[in-house]
């Protein structure tokens, strides 16, 4: 269990996305921007693409990071792109978003049969931290101040020795 | 066991001989069995079915995170992903195609499991991430087969599991003596899927039974748990199944690694739009 934060929290096998040579910048982009898939007809000029829009055979039509223009939207509509992923948070008619409280409540219910197992309680706790936002914040601290960070007891206690597969 | 259970058991066993796969899939199976047929020939045969090929490519390209990259043709898929993965893609595309609108949650669960399995494989540096991804996609294929062919009976099983707060596997065992993983086993055998795909598919609830592909099985086992915990899609189970201790050890699952996997999973699933895949 490494206590320092290099290699960065995403694990050694994760390359930075294209156009993001700086690893911290890449992580920031991934973790701290909201990302949402929306139907194309809800897209508006000025929104930022969070992921490449590609056609069925993988050719990129508009790259991630682009600010959408009317011309983009027209082109995507012509290409029959059904949905895109943007950095903005957009309300989708007909889709009910669970409140964080509802999400946590359902989570608790799903784990009700297995909470007596220590490993499952850990997984439950990790999802609880994901849903209440604290899991992302713990990574944020790691990215911004790697040298000042002392290992969080939450992350290190009770670790078993990793066995190589 | 009551008479209706016996009847149901017979019906499920009959599924074993059902021609559940479309013609193109059977044709490809035959080609695969023939050692004199080249990979290029198989690619050509799949490409002839343009609808199927388009769906396969769409599936690969919409979620290439866990996979080896963007793919522009069936032949390229064969070269980059390997024959077993393409075979699995064709199989899943054909089977999932039969799902109706109300069963979309099943598809979401399968896709979520594939994505989770790909993420775990990447995080622990397993070399066969494409095969693990496809095993994740196929892990509940037995449920799909049962639901598509015996919709009322299977709906009852799912209902009873929800009502009595049991796992589907346990209700299946009680009423059918066989489970969705047995059905997956028939399919995997029929399709000559390699042991590295077959074991994770059929032992995702009992990973300690894997003999050869132990790590791959542990990955799909964990992936299924995580995607259920996340609440993405509908596996039919409202409850998160328990993690096998040996699997956790085999994967070297530390708290830190678990956090990383879950963050990655959130990143992928929060932008996964399943409508894109089925269309």
Interface residues (C-beta under 8 A of the other chain):
Chain A: X1 X9 X10 X11 X12 X13 X14 X30 X31 X35 X36 X37 X50 X51 X54 X56 X57 X58 X59 X82 X83 X85 X103 X106 X107 X109 X110 X111 X112 X113 X114 X117 X119 X120 X122 X123 X124 X126 X127 X129 X130 X135 X136 X138 X139 X154 X155 X156 X157 X158 X159 X160 X162 X163 X164 X165
Chain B: X54 X57 X58 X60 X61 X64 X70 X71 X72 X73 X122 X123 X124 X125 X126 X165 X167 X214 X215 X218 X225 X226 X228 X229 X230 X231 X238 X239 X240 X241 X242 X243 X245 X248 X249 X250 X251 X252 X253 X254 X255 X256 X257 X258 X259 X260 X262 X263 X264 X266 X267 X270 X271 X272 X273 X275 X276 X279
